[in-house]
Amino acid sequence: MRILTVLGLCLALGGGMAADAQVSGLGAPQQTPQSSFRIARLKYSGGGDWYNDPSAEVNLLQYIRQNTNIAVEPRYEYVDISSDNIFLYPMLFLTGHGNVSFTEAEARRLRVYLESGGFLYIDDDYGLDPYIRREMKKVFPDQDFVELPFSHPIYHCHFHFPYGPPKIHEHDGKPPQGFGLFIGNRLCVFYTYESNPGDGWADPDVHHDPPERREAALKMGTNIVVYVLGQQQAIP
């Protein structure tokens, strides 16, 4: 299955038509043709607030529109992990503060999505870490998260982050870290811990982050999207 590869090429070239499942606010999905880059929030079970800060992706995509030549559609959309609609998005975003739970079928579906060229960005909003590590073991039983070196391209593909992910929220006061899971040599899951760029994407009056901190978060998010598009162009 190479649905996402084709979609990624269309997006990177700024042309073509790709089917997408769109959700405005919390409405029901519907099929519509799209060629702009879009991000889907991943809905999961377990009780964690997967839905928090719905302005985050909208603001990130607006920032990308203003600072790159990437065609984007700035809107909040979500897709249930149990749905095959995940295959219609080149990038999924998972966040929250608490428990995450995947069924075996959902874990298999997510692995197929990633093997098909998809990309998952996970941001620990505080309290997610033990649960996401446990559940991603269902997706990749033979892997543990590996910390990415500061030289990794995701930190340098558009804006430069010489010391890895930025520190947006204090959490437990630990250094921010970026971890990855791989298919072959391809980074398919990027996980930020003690960093929390997703909160920095939210509207300014949500977390009251200073402008320079929000800017760093938006720049990190831009790098993730640029990296995803570059990856998909390179998939044979």
N, C-alpha and C positions, 0 to 999 in steps of 0.2 A: 504494500500500500504506500503510494507516494503522493497522496492528496496534498499534504502540507508542503512538500517540495514545490509542487506546481504553484500553490498559493503563494509561497514565499517568493518565487521568481516573479510572479505577477506584481506583487507588492513592491519588490525592490526596483523593478523597472518602471513602476508607476502606471502600468497599463494592464489590460486584460480584464476578465471578469471572473470573480470567484464567489461561489455560494457561501453565505454566512448565515449563522443563526443570530438574530439581533434581539436585544432586550433593552428597552428604554425604561429606566427605573427598575421596577420589579415586575414588569409585564411578562406575558408568555412569549416564548421564542417563536419566530416565524422566519421563513426562508426569504432571503432578499439578495440580489447580486451586489457584490462589493469588490472594489479593487484597492481600497485604502487599508492601511494597517490598523488592526483592532486587537484589543486585549480582552480576554474573558476572565472574569473572577471565577474561581473554581469553588463551587458549592459542595461541601462535604458533610458527613454526619458526625456525631459525637458530642455535639453541644457547643463547640467553639463558635465564636462570632465571625464566621467567614465573610459576612456582609458588611463589616464595619468600615467607616470612612468611604462611602461610595463616590465622593468627589475626587479621590486619589487618582484613579486612572484617567479621569477626564482632564485633570490639571496636568498630568504628565504628558498626555497626548497633545494638549494645547501647547505645552512648552516645546515638545518635539517639532510641532508645526512651525513654531516661531524661530527655531534655532537650527533646523536641518531642512533638507529638501525632500524628506520622506512624507509621502501622502498618508495622512492619518484621518481617522474618524473619531473625534473626541466625545465619547459617550460611555456611560456605565452599562456594562453587560455582564451577565453571569451565565454559567453553564453548569449543570449538575454532573458530577463525576460519573454518575450511573448512565449518562446519556451518550450516545454516539456522536452528538453534536460537538463534543470536544475536538473531533477530527476536522472541524471546519475553522479552527483557529490556529495560527502559527505559534501563539504564546498564551499560556495560562498563568494566572497569578493567584497564589494561595497565601492567605494570611489569617491572623486571628490570635486570640489570647489563651486559648485553652485546648481542650481535648479534640483530637482528630481521629476518625475511625473510617477505614476503608474495608469493605467486604473483599473477599478473595476475587470476586468477579470484577469489582472496581479496580483493584490493584492490577489485575491482568489487563484491563482496558487501558489504564494509564500507561502501563509498560508498552503496549502496542502503539499507543499514541506517540510516545517518546521514540520508539524504534522506527516510526514512520516519518520522523523528522521534526516532531513537535518539541517545544521547549517549555519547561516549567520553572517559574521564578517563585521561590518561597521566601517570605519575609516574616521572621519571628516578631510578632507585635508585643511580646512579653508573655511567657508562660506556654508557648507553643513547643519549645524545643524537645522535651522528652517524648511527646506524643508524635511529632512529625518524624523523628528518628525511628521510632518503633514502626510507624505505618509505612515509611519508605523502604523498610526492610522487607515488607511484603511485596513491594514492586521490584526491588533488586536484592534478593536474599544473599547474593554473593558479594555485595558491596557495602562498605561503610562510607559515610561522607568524608571527603578528603579536603583539607584546607587548600585553597588555591594560593599559589605564590603571588606576591605583589606584582610580578612581571607578567601575569596572565593578561591576554589581550582584552578581556572584558573590562579591565581597569584602564585601558589606554586606547580603545578603538575610536573614540571621539574626543572625550575629555580625559584628562590625566588624573589618576588617583594613585600617586606613588606609594601610598601606604595601605592600599586596599580600600574596602568600603568605608564611607564616612560615618562618623559617630553622630547620629541625629538625636537619639534619646538615650538617657542615662541608664535605664534599666538597673542592672546590678553593678554598674560601674566598671565592667570588664572591657577589654579592648574589643572593638568591632572585628568580626571575622566573616569571611566568605568561604563557603564550602561548595563542593560539586559532586555530582554523580555523572558517570560517563557511559557512553556506548562506544566501545572501541576507544578512539582518541577524541571523540566528540563530546564536549560538555553538553548535557541535555537537561540537567537540573542545577540551578544556582540557588543557594540558600544563604541568606544573610542573617547573622546572629549578633545580638548586642549592637546593632547598627540601626535598623528600622527606617530605611528610606521611605517605605510606604506611608508612614505617618507624616513624613516631610512633604509628600505630594498633596496631602489633604489641604482643604481651604485654610487660609491663615488663622481664622478665628476658631478652628477646631482644637489645635494643640498649642497655639500661640508661639510657635517656633520663630526665632529671629530670621530675618530675610536671608542672611548668609547661610544659615543651616538648611533652609528650604531649598535654596539654590543648589547646594551640594547634593541634596537628595534628588532633585530633578535632573541634575547632571548625571548622577549614577544611574537613574532610570533610563535616561537617554542612551547611555552606553549599553545597557542591557538590550534595548530594542535594536540598536545599530548592530550589536554582536549577533543577535538572532537572525537578522536579515542577511548578514554576511555569511553566516553558517549555511543558511538555506540555499544561497547561490552556489555554495561549494559542494552541496550534496549531489552525487552523480545520479 
